Amino acid sequence: VGEGGLLLQEVAADAASHFFRRRNNNSNNSNNADCEEELQREASEALELVALHAVPNASILAADADGAAVLAIVLRAFPALAKDVAPQALLEALTQMNYAGKFDGFRDAASAVIGQVVISCDAVVPWRIEHVGALCAGKKHLQEAEGVLAAFLQTLETKEGAALCFGNYDPDFNVLVGVDLGSDVVARAFTAANLLSKAIAFGDATANAGILASGLPRAMVDALKVRLNEEGFVQNDLYGLNALADACGVDKMNLLQGTAATIRIVVAAMKAHPDSEYVKATGTAFLEKLKAAAAAVTTETTEPPSEELLRRLKDLPTFHRASVDWQKIASAGSAPYYFNATTGESLWEQPLDHLSFVDELTDITKLVDEVRRQGDLSSVLDDDPAAAAELAGILKTHARDAGVCGRVARVLNTFGKTANFDGLALSENDLIEPLDHCGSTSDDFVDDATELLSHLREERERKKTNMSLLSLREYVRVLNQTCLDHMSTANVVRRCLAILANLAFNNAENIGYEFQVNVPYTVKWALRQHVRDAELCDIAVYAASCLLTDDEPRKKYVCEQLATEIVAAAVEALLLPEEGAAAPFQETLFTKATRCFGAFSMIEDCIVVMVKAEVVPLVVRGIIDANLGGKKKKKPLKYAVDLLSNFGSSHAAADALFDAGAIPAIRRVLDEHTSMADEDAQLMAACFDALYNFVGGGGGNEGHHTRGATKLMTDEGLCEKTVDCLWTFFDQDVRRQCAKLLTVLTYDQYSVDRLTRLQTTAILVGALKMAPGGGGDGDGDGDADFVVDCLLSLSNLVISDHGAFFFPRGRRRPRGAVYFPQ
């Protein structure tokens, strides 16, 4: 082209002839290398000369595809030449190539030209809209044009340039700035922020209007969140936001939706650079404007809390996705840190996405409490039951983050108390792992999580559905460990033990799991720590009783672990006043304790343990306690009397029974519950059976214990009570137990004397006549034991003259003797 083209032909022809001539003449000469070096030097000089002519005439070369291709070769051969020669000419050439649309036929040349323009950015000034359009088109359609924004730095040195670029004359420019603000390449993001701050600084209405219309303020905030640690970027970004707020007002920047998140980002940026006075001052100024605008909007249009809560629950998945990989990990003995499970990255500083996520959960927690106080919480999920479903998923992705799990559990727990529990899509599986990881570090989370587990248990019981846990063994382990870790927190212990009891009830597999993690030990410490909490102790004793099966070694272990603690808890319960919140547990705790001891009393070794633990005095005290002796409380007395009866069968308990006053206690029960009612009759039969065992009838007590017990019974008037019940009661079980007791009483002379004066022989004869088989009104062998007991007592009474009168004929009746008393 022109002079450059002619020169190229001449140099090329001369160089070619020169090269071949030397090569042919010196093929064997050692200086061939020198010849080739000279040729290369001459060729380079020639090409450089060509380039010096090509760059200023770039727009002429770009007129057709062949010329543009040559231009591309030249520019790539001399990448720094354009900056020194005529870089503005390259911008004109790019504009000409853009006329083809998407640079069709000119893509290679256009890429080379943009590369040279970017290199020469401090010497290039896109001053026409065609220049802006060409560069934006290059960015849009050419991969090599990623850093093209740098070409506009000189343009943004003037107010007119700001309006030209940002005034939306070519909307692609503002889009390009927004894209580069969020770029992973630091230089590109910094250039975009620099251009914005330059443009906003002029205060040009056209430029500012284009910036607002393109949504760039929101892009600036989002970019600030990513570039918190880069001070230069933060300075430019905060300056631009603050200056734009001054010029146009925050309300026009589209930042009031999600004001809290924007405030958090700005505060985080300020915290990231505590030594920068500029960042502090600019950030503070912008925050004041932001808060003032938000307050004004809130005053004008206040969204009802219930509607705001529903909206934010629906928006929560966005925050969750942004922070799904980050968790705050708290470990004993070290500072908490932030861990990204996907990349393996660890940070001491809190990532902004995680900060925003936690703050959003905090706001939702406050809203839930507020809506609950207003009484509207139950209706929040009516229109969209799945709005809160994201919460259960958060527990899975952030199972090791106590802060996140604590807030989520609080929201779920509050909903669970007042709203439809089904809408939460929650199961025990969602809580096991968070409890395992966070149970030892967050009391608040554990409190809410265990209450949620209690709600879930109640829901299952109400609906009669089975638990579908991934691992019951793991569930038991986590519950037990949580209980141990929070032993001082009564609510947590109460819930954990209640769930463990529910799991163990009639379930051999779960009982096995609970023994593996030593639940009896946990129950023991719960009873020790909370001995005065009747409700908790009631649950603990029930949990212990649910562990008891026919497995004697396990039963013995539970007894050894818990006997003393159960006694202490039951004693405290007996001290409770009749009125009060804990009063109902007085009876139930005593009842459960006696039933639990009753299961132990089938094993002789356990009786020894219980005697040492002073179970007998406890039971006697419970029997004579006025609160347990009322007419409407038969079951506690029945269990207590049965337990004493079992103790009576063991020689190991003889002294304890005698010393504790078991016999007078039984007499008191008989006095207060002698009636024909079925419940009273059962209780009376149990009392006579216990007395029979006390005096050795059960085979456990012998010698002086028997004699002492028999005399005490006689002195307590139990001979009279026994004979009277034998004669007056129609309940055959009561009569049977009375006859059985008489068989041992009639072995003692002191008692025989008393029985003789009571006309016992005559009453026994009458009882025989009334027994089934004795008078013809029953089957012949239905009461064989009763008949044998009556005959045995009669044979013992024959030794007295008064008793023998009824058998031989012809003897004179002793004075006062009658066959059947009135």
DRENMI-802463 format. One line per 8 residues: number of its first residue (from 1); for each residue x, y, z of C-alpha. Coordinates in steps of 0.001 Angstrom, whole numbers, plus 500000, padded with zeros to 6 digits. Example, Ala and Ser with C-alpha at 12.3 -4.5 7.8 and 13.67 -1.06 7.14 Angstrom:
! residues 2
1) 512300 495500 507800  513670 498940 507140 .
! end
This chain:
! residues 822
1) 500000 500000 500000  501601 503214 498842  505211 503867 499649  505287 501099 502257  504253 498511 499692  506936 499538 497156  509605 499486 499828  508524 496021 500912 .
9) 508923 494683 497353  512380 496179 496986  513695 494961 500335  512246 491524 499860  513800 491077 496413  517191 492319 497560  517172 490176 500704  516204 487049 498789 .
17) 518910 487424 496132  521475 488311 498764  520615 485279 500881  520716 482726 498070  523885 484140 496636  525747 483840 499904  524310 480386 500616  525399 479018 497273 .
25) 528839 480573 497424  529613 479611 500960  527877 476289 501445  531051 474822 502946  532127 477963 504709  532128 478017 508517  530627 481528 508393  527207 480295 507176 .
33) 525739 481032 510611  526929 484604 510421  525302 484985 507019  521977 483741 508343  522142 486103 511321  522772 489012 508997  519888 487968 506817  517561 487767 509841 .
41) 518651 491210 510991  518044 492714 507616  514656 491026 507357  513600 492302 510793  514622 495817 509889  512617 495556 506734  509520 494316 508546  509826 497025 511178 .
49) 509927 499602 508457  506807 498045 506974  505100 498183 510363  505998 501831 510821  504062 502540 507661  501267 500000 508331  500091 501303 511745  499390 504913 510689 .
57) 497562 503544 507656  495686 500861 509626  492246 502111 508593  493266 501798 504907  494513 498237 505449  491277 497420 507346  489216 498322 504275  489390 494729 503011 .
65) 490012 491340 504573  493443 490784 502941  494804 494086 504152  493389 493458 507620  495120 490072 507716  498461 491701 506891  497801 494283 509610  497212 491514 512152 .
73) 500534 489831 511230  502434 493095 511525  500873 494019 514890  501669 490644 516385  505237 490811 515086  505751 494188 516810  503413 494207 519846  504854 497422 521347 .
81) 505225 499406 518123  501700 500822 517916  501978 502581 521276  504895 504664 519943  503637 505279 516413  499919 506008 516024  497659 504092 518439  494636 506287 517716 .
89) 494765 505099 514101  494175 501545 515324  490963 502710 517036  489733 504096 513719  490610 500807 512016  488625 498875 514662  485638 501145 514094  485808 500422 510354 .
97) 486010 496646 510906  482987 496829 513244  480807 497934 510362  480863 494355 509147  478808 493254 512173  480390 490994 514794  483668 491599 512915  482802 488968 510324 .
105) 485884 488433 508144  487975 490627 510392  487998 488737 513717  491743 488038 513744  492648 491599 512822  490129 493053 515289  491585 490954 518107  495096 492116 517256 .
113) 493992 495747 517108  492190 495576 520495  495254 493981 522026  497362 496926 520811  494734 499440 522023  494715 497933 525514  498523 498029 525603  498386 501670 524510 .
121) 495490 502618 526855  497296 505648 528241  497702 507021 524695  494296 506090 523263  491150 508177 523696  487847 506709 522466  486106 510054 521940  483288 509114 519551 .
129) 480304 506870 520207  481537 504715 517308  484738 504083 519257  482735 503029 522326  480559 500770 520250  483505 499127 518492  485330 498390 521739  482177 497039 523398 .
137) 481481 494880 520372  485020 493539 520590  484460 492661 524253  481177 491040 523382  482297 488938 520428  486049 488380 520786  487699 486310 523472  490924 488309 523251 .
145) 489095 491529 524286  488599 490693 527998  490529 493717 529289  489126 496254 526868  487774 498551 529614  491322 499802 530177  491050 501606 526818  488537 504038 528364 .
153) 490740 505350 531155  491754 508485 529187  488171 509090 528091  487010 509219 531726  489397 512086 532403  486716 514527 531238  483092 515132 532138  482107 514737 528491 .
161) 483869 511387 528400  481891 510241 531455  478619 511131 529767  479761 509489 526508  480592 506194 528195  477992 505870 530966  475160 507877 529435  473621 504743 527934 .
169) 474331 505894 524375  475641 502385 523975  474007 500271 526739  476606 497547 526191  479211 499709 527910  477360 499765 531238  476720 496035 530947  480436 495523 530304 .
177) 481310 497522 533449  478880 495474 535530  480363 492209 534279  483923 493267 534997  483010 494478 538482  482255 490876 539366  485217 489435 537456  487559 486947 539110 .
185) 490451 488882 537525  491516 491529 540025  492805 493971 537379  489548 493946 535440  487433 494460 538573  489689 497273 539719  489509 498984 536303  485694 498847 536337 .
193) 485541 500345 539845  488053 503012 538828  486012 504014 535780  482843 504264 537868  484455 506383 540555  485918 508716 537875  482548 509105 536153  480565 509658 539373 .
201) 483116 512220 540574  482102 514631 537772  478498 514651 539016  477240 514615 535425  473488 514079 535346  473600 512075 532103  476309 509737 533341  474640 509274 536725 .
209) 471273 508583 535146  472833 505889 532959  474573 504339 535976  471304 504199 537934  469293 502865 534998  471801 500067 534446  471592 498853 538065  475292 499462 538608 .
217) 474906 500511 542302  473721 497011 543164  476582 495539 541135  478989 497763 543081  477662 496414 546419  477846 492833 545213  481410 493374 543993  482368 494942 547326 .
225) 481253 491745 549043  483730 489742 546953  486658 492219 547114  486591 493037 550837  490306 492495 551340  491518 494639 548402  491895 498136 549763  492255 499932 546412 .
233) 489037 498404 545126  487209 499113 548400  488252 502768 548300  487022 503264 544719  483811 501345 545298  482845 503091 548536  483698 506482 547032  481468 505788 544053 .
241) 478547 504607 546207  478801 507523 548620  479213 510141 545870  476274 508705 543908  474157 508753 547078  475078 512426 547530  474235 513276 543929  471102 511197 543373 .
249) 469898 509877 546743  469971 506337 548100  466324 505785 547191  467217 505911 543474  470104 503460 543797  467856 500404 544246  469561 499462 547502  466635 499726 549921 .
257) 465488 496203 549123  467808 494214 551336  469165 497218 553203  470349 495066 556084  472514 492971 553776  474032 496104 552196  474809 497538 555623  476504 494298 556637 .
265) 478686 494383 553508  479790 497966 554077  480527 497285 557740  482536 494214 556769  484542 496299 554290  485329 498824 557002  486368 496091 559428  488646 494575 556784 .
273) 490691 497800 556693  490776 499172 560233  493874 501299 559544  492422 503098 556532  490945 506416 557588  489610 506966 554065  487670 503683 554045  486347 504405 557539 .
281) 485204 507932 556711  483666 507080 553337  481970 503941 554633  480537 505762 557652  479147 508554 555465  477484 506076 553121  476037 504065 556023  474415 507163 557492 .
289) 472693 507908 554185  471666 504284 553753  470160 504002 557237  468357 507314 556960  466788 506312 553657  465789 502918 555040  464190 504512 558094  462208 506902 555911 .
297) 460897 504080 553755  459980 502021 556824  458039 504941 558238  456149 505431 555004  455389 501804 554121  455680 499274 556923  455357 495655 555844  453383 493532 558351 .
305) 455796 491255 560251  453942 488105 559202  454222 489037 555520  457876 489998 555929  458569 486682 557651  456959 484708 554842  458849 486712 552214  462196 486216 553925 .
313) 461569 482509 554397  460987 482265 550664  464189 484227 549995  466234 482147 552435  467318 479540 549820  469291 482270 548021  471328 483013 551134  471676 479314 551836 .
321) 473064 478540 548379  475574 481388 548619  476944 480055 551917  476297 476346 551483  480012 475423 551503  481081 477565 554468  480727 476477 558095  482034 477984 561306 .
329) 483888 475269 563186  484323 475607 566935  486688 473201 568634  487791 472947 572227  491080 474652 572981  491321 476647 569750  489744 479689 568153  486822 479109 565781 .
337) 487564 479140 562079  485636 478952 558812  485899 475897 556600  484853 475366 552995  483965 471713 552551  484122 471911 548756  487533 473547 548333  489095 472512 551646 .
345) 489935 476155 552346  490144 477411 555946  489876 481047 557056  490097 482907 560332  488050 485797 558919  484342 485211 558386  483426 485036 554669  480882 487657 553746 .
353) 478437 485095 552310  478474 483292 555641  478069 486580 557512  475070 487529 555372  473546 484081 555838  473898 484180 559622  472541 487717 559813  469555 486751 557685 .
361) 468822 483833 560014  469124 486206 562978  466561 488557 561445  464209 485652 560727  464567 484471 564327  463562 487913 565607  460652 488054 563181  459393 484639 564284 .
369) 459389 485759 567913  457622 488995 567025  454954 487280 564930  454444 484718 567680  453867 487478 570243  451259 488952 567922  449547 485571 567692  449878 485285 563900 .
377) 452537 482594 563609  450134 479711 563060  448811 481342 559879  452169 482231 558277  452523 478865 556557  448851 478461 555635  449258 479951 552161  452613 478315 551484 .
385) 453237 475304 553771  456593 474633 552104  457999 478112 552805  459907 476866 555850  461065 473596 554289  464522 475077 553607  465248 475146 557337  465569 471379 557702 .
393) 467962 471323 554754  470179 473916 556434  470628 471585 559400  472065 469004 557003  474497 471297 555158  475655 473163 558280  475613 470355 560841  478945 471478 562324 .
401) 478057 475181 562527  476608 475814 565982  475622 479402 565171  473622 478445 562103  472081 475349 563678  471158 477295 566806  469233 479917 564858  467524 477359 562633 .
409) 466539 475214 565622  465085 478258 567371  462923 479102 564347  461828 475483 563898  461071 475094 567588  458989 478254 567658  457030 477101 564627  456653 473641 566134 .
417) 454911 475060 569204  452271 477057 567358  452117 476139 563672  451583 473028 561604  454504 470749 562395  454086 468845 559124  454986 471915 557069  458484 471987 558527 .
425) 459472 468713 556790  461587 467859 559825  462629 464471 561187  464909 463144 563915  467500 462396 561218  467941 466125 560580  468890 466770 564201  471184 463842 565017 .
433) 474340 465088 563271  474017 468724 564429  473505 467507 568004  476551 465304 567687  478809 468091 566398  477377 471129 568192  475935 469572 571336  478957 470375 573479 .
441) 479408 473960 572247  475952 475542 572102  473538 475317 575027  470829 477274 573227  470914 474963 570230  470744 471871 572434  467797 473303 574326  465826 473916 571143 .
449) 466958 470710 569418  465971 468457 572311  462612 470194 572566  462119 469602 568847  462932 465930 569345  460346 465813 572119  457774 467409 569796  458584 464858 567110 .
457) 458160 462019 569605  454783 463390 570698  453717 463773 567065  454611 460171 566341  452725 458966 569378  449715 461044 568407  449728 459772 564838  450844 456282 565869 .
465) 453653 456262 563335  456993 454503 563621  460342 456242 563777  462341 455970 560551  465862 456690 561704  468938 456024 559620  470681 454619 562707  468973 453990 566027 .
473) 472321 453107 567536  473697 456526 566545  470569 458274 567780  470899 456627 571198  474592 457511 571373  474015 461170 570506  471125 461549 572947  473099 459961 575755 .
481) 476169 462117 575078  474051 465258 574829  472513 464427 578182  475947 463976 579754  477369 467132 578157  474458 469238 579464  473836 467498 582762  473384 470802 584557 .
489) 470526 471857 582242  467367 470254 583579  465259 470749 580448  467821 469066 578221  468295 466133 580605  464552 465757 581007  463953 465575 577250  466857 463276 576479 .
497) 465884 460784 579178  462240 460860 578112  463219 460009 574530  465629 457291 575683  462873 455794 577831  460494 455887 574895  463046 454162 572677  463733 451425 575234 .
505) 460115 450655 576110  459462 447030 575105  462275 447185 572529  465086 444717 573150  467248 446088 570324  467195 449658 571630  467743 448446 575188  470908 446777 573919 .
513) 472076 450046 572345  471398 451920 575581  473463 449472 577603  476271 449849 575055  476499 453584 575793  475824 453038 579521  472544 454872 579881  472208 453604 583503 .
521) 475295 455654 584345  473701 458713 582720  470487 458167 584684  472531 457853 587868  474152 461257 587363  470865 462827 586370  469320 461661 589649  472302 462933 591626 .
529) 472454 466285 589897  468702 466942 590012  467598 465045 593111  465151 467811 594062  463556 468059 590616  460643 465660 591052  459582 465784 587417  463064 465028 586108 .
537) 463594 462257 588656  460234 460788 587691  461409 460570 584066  464802 459209 585102  463297 456393 587174  460958 455552 584317  463930 455455 581934  465658 453042 584303 .
545) 462596 450807 584570  462325 450650 580755  465788 449054 580680  464711 446108 582851  464064 442769 581184  464522 439159 582207  468272 439587 581775  469422 439202 585396 .
553) 473014 440501 584961  471701 443710 583387  469021 444039 586050  471623 443592 588777  473880 446238 587134  471050 448776 586998  470212 448081 590631  473817 448543 591736 .
561) 474082 451793 589791  470785 453390 590753  469346 452029 594005  470853 454716 596244  470012 457548 593829  466409 456421 593357  465932 456263 597125  467309 459781 597527 .
569) 465017 461124 594810  461958 459391 596237  462715 460698 599749  462897 464229 598363  459579 463676 596604  457909 462612 599847  458950 465933 601363  457073 467919 598721 .
577) 454010 469914 599820  450629 468582 598814  449986 471675 596713  452350 472962 594072  453609 472366 590527  455675 469317 591532  453000 467721 593733  451666 465369 591008 .
585) 455109 463801 590693  455177 462883 594379  452862 459941 593859  454100 458957 590389  457765 459059 591401  457134 456933 594477  455065 454511 592407  457693 454181 589699 .
593) 460428 453781 592262  458594 450955 594052  457816 449235 590756  461452 449496 589734  462545 448104 593109  459934 445397 592719  461615 444234 589517  464959 444163 591344 .
601) 463496 442227 594289  463229 439057 592240  467012 438696 592603  468532 437980 596018  471710 439981 595261  469587 442991 594386  467723 442709 597694  471047 442947 599501 .
609) 471915 446081 597481  468524 447647 598169  468698 446923 601896  472029 448750 602026  470484 451604 600033  467714 451832 602664  464894 451030 600297  462842 449453 603117 .
617) 462617 452620 605256  461686 454557 602133  458817 452225 601294  457558 452161 604864  457683 455917 604977  455761 456108 601748  453106 453755 603109  452487 455738 606275 .
625) 452728 459109 604521  449366 460839 604595  449652 461938 600970  449901 458346 599800  447341 456880 602172  444271 458577 600784  441266 456634 599606  441945 457406 595957 .
633) 445586 456290 595868  445540 452496 595941  448182 451745 593308  451169 453292 595108  450207 451415 598255  449704 448166 596398  453142 448375 594739  454729 449313 598070 .
641) 453087 446451 599959  454016 443955 597223  457627 445156 597419  457695 444695 601190  456229 441249 600690  459115 440369 598351  461566 441684 600925  459886 439496 603517 .
649) 460854 436435 601524  464549 437235 601992  466450 436683 605204  468702 439608 604194  465837 442058 604680  464467 440732 608005  466187 443224 610279  465450 446108 607957 .
657) 461752 445281 607855  461516 444934 611599  463530 448065 612353  461735 450206 609773  458309 449427 611216  456946 447518 608271  454385 445633 610374  452742 448733 611910 .
665) 452709 450310 608433  450863 447314 607032  448428 447474 609927  447733 451120 609081  446962 450238 605482  444568 447512 606623  442815 449880 608979  442338 452534 606284 .
673) 441364 450222 603437  439203 447489 604930  436175 447433 602673  434404 445188 600198  435536 447262 597208  437586 445329 594671  440626 447637 594893  440572 447512 598683 .
681) 440225 443743 598650  443276 443404 596412  445233 445703 598701  444132 443771 601788  445155 440451 600240  448597 441922 599459  448916 443108 603081  448142 439680 604547 .
689) 450565 438077 602062  453293 440489 603159  452642 439729 606814  452851 436011 606065  456300 436506 604504  457446 438715 607388  457026 435923 609914  458870 433373 607838 .
697) 456081 431891 605799  457937 432785 602626  460942 430773 603719  463253 433718 604141  463022 434581 607842  463683 432163 610634  464504 432069 614342  464236 435151 616474 .
705) 463029 437232 613507  459951 435087 613202  459228 435113 616917  459730 438863 617179  457570 439556 614148  454793 437269 615371  454675 438910 618789  454674 442374 617180 .
713) 451791 441391 614910  449872 440111 617908  450522 443281 619862  449451 445359 616857  446074 443613 616891  446676 441795 613626  445362 438512 615051  441985 440178 615537 .
721) 442168 441763 612080  443025 438461 610428  440298 436460 612139  437709 439154 611513  438519 439371 607782  438494 435581 607473  434998 435432 608874  433363 438568 607464 .
729) 434849 438933 603953  433441 437186 600928  436478 437896 598707  438104 434521 598486  441588 435937 597841  441427 437898 601104  440146 434835 602949  442902 432692 601408 .
737) 445643 435096 602517  444146 435298 606021  444134 431514 606348  447711 431382 605112  448812 433952 607703  447121 431983 610491  449257 428950 609643  452369 430795 610829 .
745) 450719 432736 613640  449514 429488 615211  453104 428292 615508  453744 430891 618194  452301 430285 621669  451904 433996 622335  449756 434344 619234  447917 431066 619894 .
753) 446769 432365 623249  445373 435460 621567  443769 433460 618752  442206 431031 621200  440446 433861 623000  439121 435014 619641  437309 431715 618980  439605 431150 615986 .
761) 438973 427401 615968  435277 427881 615486  435845 430477 612769  438222 428158 610906  435613 425379 611017  433035 427797 609695  435424 428955 606963  435932 425347 605907 .
769) 432195 424827 605654  431893 427966 603494  434846 427113 601229  434220 425740 597709  433987 422008 598143  433220 422290 601830  429511 423063 601549  428742 421748 598143 .
777) 428479 425117 596364  431797 424984 594498  434159 422577 592804  435847 420153 595114  439466 421094 594471  439204 424781 593556  440479 425958 596965  442692 423129 598032 .
785) 445359 425502 599393  442775 427327 601463  441474 424060 602928  444986 422868 603728  445829 426185 605432  442674 426033 607536  443372 422445 608572  446995 423297 609398 .
793) 445911 426169 611619  443333 423965 613321  445968 421329 614014  448167 423996 615605  445306 425261 617754  444383 421799 619073  447166 422057 621609  445064 424454 623691 .
801) 442137 423209 625788  439978 425966 624436  440660 424892 620855  440387 421158 621506  436831 421474 622863  435353 421496 619361  436702 418068 618390  436055 415291 621057 .
809) 432389 414475 621788  430959 414588 625308  433354 417157 626770  432022 420143 628642  432240 423424 626745  434682 425877 628339  433097 428997 629727  432528 431637 627124 .
817) 433186 429380 624147  430786 429522 621194  430740 427717 617905  430165 430791 615780  430569 434275 617225  427822 436821 616805 .
! end
